[in-house]
Amino acid sequence: MTTSMERRYADRLEEFSDRHPFLVDLALVLTLMGSATLGASLTLPGAVPPDDDRLAVVLMGVSCLALLGHRTHPRAAVAVNGVCAAIVIVQGYLLTPLLLSPVMASLYWLATLAERPTIRRYGFTTMGVLTLAAAFSDSMDHVSLLLRTIGPVFWLLLPLAAGTMTRLRRAYLAATRARAEHAERTREEEARLRVTEERMRIARELHDVVAHHLALANAQAGTAEHLALVNPRQTKEILHDLTGTTSSALRELKATLGLLRQTGDEGAPLEPAPGLARLPELVSSCASAGIEVTVTTKGEPQPLSPGVDLTAFRIVQEALTNVTKHAATQTAHVGFAYASNRLLITVTDEGPPTAPAPEPRKGFGLMGMRERAESVGGELRAGPRPQGGFEVSTALPLQPSVSGERAV
């Protein structure tokens, strides 16, 4: 608790110093000038003080005034303070922390603002000069040489260490803020990416549901219109199937749009995502539209993950939708081949050998199928067959990675 309060006060002082730098520097300079003047008046018991006190006052004043430029010229401030302090010590004034306070302040600010090589060069030079001045000072003749040299080194090392700690703390806080800003930007970008992926997924679902059922409804309505006068009974059956097709479209559309609801919204529970278990229903709806679909399976059927199951169903659904809308044939074939860890799906139709690939098949349907296959780690190929017709083939992993499952 105490440490936290100390840090809070230190942060407040730094903020005030950033807002009013000149006022803070002026207050510190006046305080240091008073301390240096008081230090110049101190002497050891029995020692004779220097005759000219005005010299020390002038030199200390010059050194303190030099501190006003420590933010822009920290090296010059250290140099001026070191020279002034050395002259005062050589003149016979007692070496005390009060007398060294301007030099100590300049070294502290140098350590907070400059780089390590500059700190070593100016700091050690200043310590060496003042240590030599103390060694030859007349005010400490009766003190051993060891004590004369230890004092300046100890007092001048303190501001260098404190300034270095302050500089490291500021660098740490700056790095922490930079990491927090980077994390915030990354989080926003990740959120935008997730929203984009979700929109693409919902767009694919809407395209598959609407395109498939509308294509079937259009084919059933056209067939019913053609047979209305020739075969009323079959027309009635087709219209009945058309009702089921539109009802199924509404159910799937409602389930897809239900994904946009926020958590906590009341409403009917959503239906489970469709899979290959609904393939007979899909074949039956195609048959009511006049397309005969045959299904063959090779290998031992293996369980699929929910994402792959949905992807496989939607690809078959879209491929049969294209057959209903574009193919000049009434038959289609769906083949499943199970390998050790992959499922190969082919959807083919029997078209004329000389018929070119229909242009409408280059729309969003093929793009959506390819995106679905790639989202679970699979691949898809589509194009006209040499012997005629069109073929869509895709290879899907039975158990995709977690990232691929999430992207479905």
Phi, psi and omega in degrees: 000317180294316179298321179296318178294321178297317178296323179296317178294321178297320178295321178295320178296320178294321178295317178295322179294325178290327180281323183231071184293320184293319179298318179295316179296319180296318179296319179293321180295317178297320178295317180292326178295319176296319179294317180294321178296319177294321179294329179290340180270356182271143176219159176287152178302129179086353180272150179268122180288157178298152183286322186260099178281337183293329179298316179296319180297317180295314181296319178294324177296317178298316181295322180289322177295327177296336180290341179296338179257022185291336182288324182260332182226068182294327180293317178297321179297319178294318181297313181296316181293321178296317180294313180298317180293322179295319179296317180296319180292319179295329179290351175108009178281146185290132180280108179228163176300329178295318179291328181271001186301319177297319178295318179298320179295317180296322178293322178299312181292327175298318181293333180276337187251331188263173177273169185299315178301319179294320179297316180295315184296308183285322182294312181291326177296315179296317178297319179296316180297313182290328176293318176296320178297320178292327180293328181257010181285140180282342184285348183232039181295325184274006177257141182297156182296326180297315180292328178295323183274329181293320183303302180300319181298315182296312184291331180275339175286331182300308180296327177296317178293317180295318179295321178296318178297319178296318180296318179294322179295318178296320178296320178296316179295320178296318178294322178296317177296320179296318178295321179295318178295319178296318179296322179294316178297318179297321180295319179294318178296320178296320178295317178296321179296318179295321178296317179297315179297320180294320177297318179296320180295315179293323178297319178297318180298314180297319180298315182296316182293309186292313184297316183296308186289325177292323177296317178295316180298321179295317179294319180294319179295320178295319179294319179296321178295322181291326184260005186302318182267333183279314185223083182300325182295314178294326177298320179297319179296319180296317179296326176295317177295326178297323176297318177295323179297313180293324178295318178296321178298318179295320180296313181292324178295320178295319179294321180292314179293336178295340177294339181278350181291147177280157178298132179103346178293139180276151179162178180291146179296145182286147176286152177295155180297140181292156178213191181294346176296338179266013180298318177302321177297321179294318179297320180295320180293324176294323179296323178293338177269003177094011179250118178271121184245128174252145183233130176232150181228130177244140181086173181277119179302137181237153181294141179251152174291158181303321181294316179292323179298314178296317181298315180298316181295316182293325178293315178297318180299314181292321179296318178291328175298318178296323177297317181297321186274323194243332189284142177268056182205164180247010182229150177212156182229133177243124181239137177241131178229115181267124174255195183297317182221015181220157177239122178259125181241132175232135175235117183233153173231155183263093178256175179297140181299331184263359183285130177287164178295128182293138183296322181304338182288358178266015182276211185284343182297307179297321179298316179296319178297317180295319178296320179297315181297316181291332182293336178253012178090018179255191179215155183220141175230143180213141179172172180291150178267149179300323181276003178112155180087195185224147182225137173240122180233140180217145176242120183240141174287146180291323180228096182285174176290167181297319181296319179292322178298321183289332184279352184293000000 
